[in-house]
Amino acid sequence: MSLSRRVMQALLSALLMAVITDAAAAQALKLRGCDHPRIPVGVLNASGTVRYQIGLDGRAVMNSLAALSADGASLPGLQSAAERQLSACRFDVRSLSRPFPVVVEAQIRFDSLRIWFSDPVVTLDQSTPAPVADEGGFGSDPLPVMFPLVDERPRVIRCKAVASPRSSYSSGESTEILLRNIQLDVHFRSGGVVIRYVVLPDGKVSKEDIQVLATSNPLIRDRMVKTIAGCRFSPARAGGVAVAVVTTQLLWFQ
């Protein structure tokens, strides 16, 4: 065999090996159990791309996640929520024969209270992801943070009152507009209240800040105030930090 032919075969072999290596590096790992949160989160409607490490045991390496892009939330906010959900994920790494941990990228979407992860793809760049820096300052203001400024809104964990998801209003709306919109709601006419309250960073309701804006039955006014005061929430978060928020809702009893 001539030297030039041996050189050509060597080059073809190297090229084939590079293609195989690239294909293996781009392999998508199957996952399971990521759609239901293990740690309660608030109401979040956002999506984006995240990058993190997976160990030999098929679990995500905690504190290795970095949010690369986010829509509907800040980068620190999406990163914080995704980190808490990864504890429920498991990955099939049996077909990988490479040093661990491996670095992967995946799409993530929060649709209200459900979470969806795409199968993560092993990246060619195996450098450790650099987590998004928390710029700080969230929740330091003594005034409550409003809904438009938070990544995650509060989620009810325990409460005897029922809140309609479609009847949750931005705190920036005027009371006059709120009441005019709510007048058409059958639940309000059948026995409910329009109430405004503050959910604190620890998930409790500030008893001093509960306001009943309107009620279809004055007899249930005090009862509703006591009920709300005893409710517990998964708190709102801004940039991954628990913060106080004002919320105005139409509530009624079961």
C-alpha positions as CSV (number, residue, x, y, z in Angstrom):
1,M,0.0,0.0,0.0
2,S,1.4,3.4,-1.0
3,L,2.1,6.0,1.6
4,S,-0.4,8.4,0.1
5,R,-3.1,5.7,0.3
6,R,-2.3,4.9,3.9
7,V,-2.4,8.7,4.7
8,M,-5.8,8.9,3.0
9,Q,-7.2,6.0,4.9
10,A,-5.9,7.4,8.2
11,L,-7.6,10.7,7.4
12,L,-10.9,9.0,6.6
13,S,-10.7,6.9,9.8
14,A,-10.0,10.1,11.9
15,L,-12.9,11.9,10.2
16,L,-15.2,8.9,10.8
17,M,-14.1,8.8,14.5
18,A,-14.8,12.5,14.8
19,V,-18.3,12.1,13.4
20,I,-19.0,9.2,15.8
21,T,-17.6,11.2,18.7
22,D,-19.7,14.2,17.8
23,A,-22.8,12.0,17.5
24,A,-22.2,10.5,20.9
25,A,-21.6,14.0,22.4
26,A,-24.9,15.2,21.0
27,Q,-26.8,12.2,22.4
28,A,-30.1,13.0,24.1
29,L,-30.6,11.3,27.5
30,K,-34.0,10.0,28.3
31,L,-35.6,11.3,31.5
32,R,-38.6,10.5,33.7
33,G,-40.5,12.1,36.5
34,C,-39.7,15.7,35.8
35,D,-43.2,17.1,35.2
36,H,-44.4,17.1,38.8
37,P,-42.6,19.3,41.2
38,R,-41.1,17.7,44.3
39,I,-40.7,21.1,46.0
40,P,-43.7,23.3,45.9
41,V,-43.4,26.4,43.7
42,G,-45.7,29.3,43.0
43,V,-47.7,29.9,39.8
44,L,-45.1,30.4,37.0
45,N,-45.6,30.7,33.3
46,A,-42.2,30.8,31.7
47,S,-39.8,28.9,29.4
48,G,-36.2,28.9,28.5
49,T,-33.0,27.0,28.0
50,V,-30.9,25.6,30.9
51,R,-27.5,23.9,31.2
52,Y,-26.4,21.6,34.0
53,Q,-24.4,18.6,34.9
54,I,-25.5,14.9,35.3
55,G,-23.6,12.5,37.5
56,L,-22.9,8.8,37.0
57,D,-26.0,8.0,39.2
58,G,-28.3,9.6,36.7
59,R,-29.1,12.6,39.0
60,A,-28.6,16.2,38.3
61,V,-25.6,17.8,40.1
62,M,-27.2,20.3,42.4
63,N,-26.0,23.9,42.1
64,S,-24.6,23.2,38.7
65,L,-27.5,24.7,36.7
66,A,-27.3,27.9,34.6
67,A,-30.1,29.5,32.8
68,L,-29.1,30.5,29.3
69,S,-32.3,32.1,28.2
70,A,-35.7,32.9,29.8
71,D,-39.0,34.1,28.5
72,G,-41.6,35.2,31.1
73,A,-39.2,35.3,34.0
74,S,-35.8,36.7,34.8
75,L,-32.7,34.5,34.3
76,P,-32.1,34.1,38.1
77,G,-35.8,33.4,38.5
78,L,-36.0,30.7,35.9
79,Q,-32.7,29.2,37.2
80,S,-34.0,29.1,40.8
81,A,-37.3,27.4,39.8
82,A,-35.5,24.9,37.5
83,E,-33.0,23.9,40.2
84,R,-35.8,23.0,42.6
85,Q,-37.5,20.8,40.0
86,L,-34.3,18.9,39.0
87,S,-34.5,17.1,42.3
88,A,-37.4,15.1,40.8
89,C,-35.6,14.1,37.6
90,R,-33.7,10.9,36.8
91,F,-31.7,10.3,33.6
92,D,-30.7,7.1,31.7
93,V,-26.9,7.3,31.4
94,R,-26.2,3.6,30.8
95,S,-25.3,4.2,27.1
96,L,-22.7,6.9,27.9
97,S,-19.1,5.8,28.2
98,R,-17.4,9.0,29.1
99,P,-16.1,10.7,32.3
100,F,-18.8,12.0,34.6
101,P,-20.3,14.4,35.3
102,V,-21.4,15.3,31.8
103,V,-22.8,18.7,30.8
104,V,-26.2,18.8,29.1
105,E,-28.6,21.4,27.8
106,A,-32.4,21.2,27.9
107,Q,-35.5,23.2,27.3
108,I,-37.8,23.9,30.2
109,R,-41.3,25.2,30.4
110,F,-43.5,26.1,33.4
111,D,-47.2,26.1,32.5
112,S,-49.0,27.3,35.6
113,L,-48.3,24.4,38.1
114,R,-47.0,21.8,35.6
115,I,-43.3,21.6,34.5
116,W,-42.0,20.2,31.3
117,F,-38.3,19.4,30.6
118,S,-37.0,18.3,27.2
119,D,-34.7,15.3,27.0
120,P,-31.3,16.9,27.7
121,V,-28.6,16.8,25.1
122,V,-25.0,16.1,26.0
123,T,-22.9,19.1,24.9
124,L,-19.5,19.2,23.1
125,D,-18.4,21.8,25.6
126,Q,-18.0,19.9,28.9
127,S,-16.9,22.9,31.0
128,T,-18.8,23.4,34.2
129,P,-21.8,25.8,33.7
130,A,-21.5,29.2,35.3
131,P,-24.7,29.9,37.3
132,V,-26.4,33.2,36.7
133,A,-25.3,35.7,39.3
134,D,-28.0,36.9,41.6
135,E,-28.0,40.7,41.4
136,G,-29.7,40.9,44.8
137,G,-31.9,43.7,46.0
138,F,-35.1,41.6,45.7
139,G,-37.4,41.8,48.7
140,S,-35.2,44.5,50.5
141,D,-37.8,47.2,49.9
142,P,-40.2,47.5,52.9
143,L,-43.1,47.9,50.5
144,P,-44.6,44.7,49.0
145,V,-43.5,43.7,45.5
146,M,-46.3,43.8,43.0
147,F,-47.3,40.9,40.7
148,P,-45.7,42.3,37.5
149,L,-42.3,42.3,39.2
150,V,-42.2,38.7,40.4
151,D,-41.2,35.5,38.5
152,E,-43.4,33.2,40.6
153,R,-46.7,34.2,42.1
154,P,-47.9,32.6,45.4
155,R,-49.5,29.2,45.3
156,V,-52.0,28.0,47.9
157,I,-50.7,25.1,50.1
158,R,-53.4,25.1,52.7
159,C,-56.6,27.2,52.7
160,K,-60.3,26.6,53.5
161,A,-61.3,29.2,50.9
162,V,-61.3,28.4,47.2
163,A,-59.7,30.8,44.7
164,S,-60.6,30.7,41.0
165,P,-57.4,30.8,38.9
166,R,-59.2,32.9,36.3
167,S,-60.2,35.4,39.0
168,S,-56.7,36.4,40.1
169,Y,-56.1,40.0,39.2
170,S,-53.0,42.1,38.9
171,S,-52.6,44.3,42.0
172,G,-52.0,47.3,39.7
173,E,-55.6,47.4,38.7
174,S,-57.8,50.0,40.4
175,T,-60.5,48.8,42.7
176,E,-63.2,50.3,40.5
177,I,-62.0,48.3,37.5
178,L,-61.8,45.2,39.6
179,L,-65.3,45.4,40.9
180,R,-66.7,46.2,37.5
181,N,-65.1,43.1,36.0
182,I,-66.0,40.9,38.8
183,Q,-69.7,41.8,38.8
184,L,-70.3,39.4,35.9
185,D,-68.8,36.5,37.8
186,V,-71.5,34.0,38.9
187,H,-69.4,32.9,41.9
188,F,-69.4,36.5,43.3
189,R,-73.2,36.7,43.0
190,S,-73.6,33.4,44.7
191,G,-71.6,34.2,47.8
192,G,-68.0,35.4,47.7
193,V,-65.8,38.3,48.5
194,V,-63.2,40.4,46.7
195,I,-60.3,40.5,49.0
196,R,-56.8,41.9,48.9
197,Y,-54.0,40.6,51.1
198,V,-50.2,40.3,51.4
199,V,-48.4,37.0,51.2
200,L,-45.2,37.3,53.2
201,P,-41.8,35.7,52.2
202,D,-42.5,32.8,54.7
203,G,-45.8,32.0,53.0
204,K,-48.0,33.4,55.7
205,V,-50.6,36.1,55.2
206,S,-50.0,39.5,56.9
207,K,-53.1,39.8,59.2
208,E,-52.7,43.6,59.3
209,D,-53.0,43.9,55.5
210,I,-56.2,42.0,54.7
211,Q,-58.7,44.2,53.0
212,V,-62.2,43.2,51.9
213,L,-63.0,45.3,48.9
214,A,-66.5,43.9,48.3
215,T,-68.8,41.1,49.4
216,S,-72.1,39.7,48.2
217,N,-73.0,38.7,51.8
218,P,-71.9,41.0,54.7
219,L,-72.4,38.0,57.1
220,I,-69.4,36.2,55.7
221,R,-67.0,39.2,55.7
222,D,-65.4,38.5,59.1
223,R,-65.3,34.7,58.5
224,M,-63.5,35.2,55.2
225,V,-60.9,37.5,56.9
226,K,-60.2,34.8,59.5
227,T,-60.0,32.2,56.8
228,I,-57.4,34.1,54.7
229,A,-55.4,34.9,57.8
230,G,-54.9,31.2,58.4
231,C,-53.9,30.3,54.8
232,R,-50.4,29.1,53.9
233,F,-48.8,29.7,50.6
234,S,-45.7,28.8,48.6
235,P,-44.4,32.4,48.5
236,A,-43.8,34.5,45.5
237,R,-40.2,34.8,44.2
238,A,-38.3,37.4,42.4
239,G,-34.9,36.3,41.0
240,G,-35.2,33.1,43.1
241,V,-35.6,35.1,46.3
242,A,-38.9,34.8,48.3
243,V,-40.6,38.2,48.5
244,A,-43.8,39.7,49.8
245,V,-46.6,40.4,47.3
246,V,-50.0,42.0,47.2
247,T,-52.7,39.9,45.6
248,T,-56.4,40.7,44.9
249,Q,-58.7,37.8,44.3
250,L,-62.3,36.7,44.2
251,L,-62.8,34.0,46.9
252,W,-65.6,31.9,48.0
253,F,-66.2,29.0,50.5
254,Q,-66.4,25.4,49.6
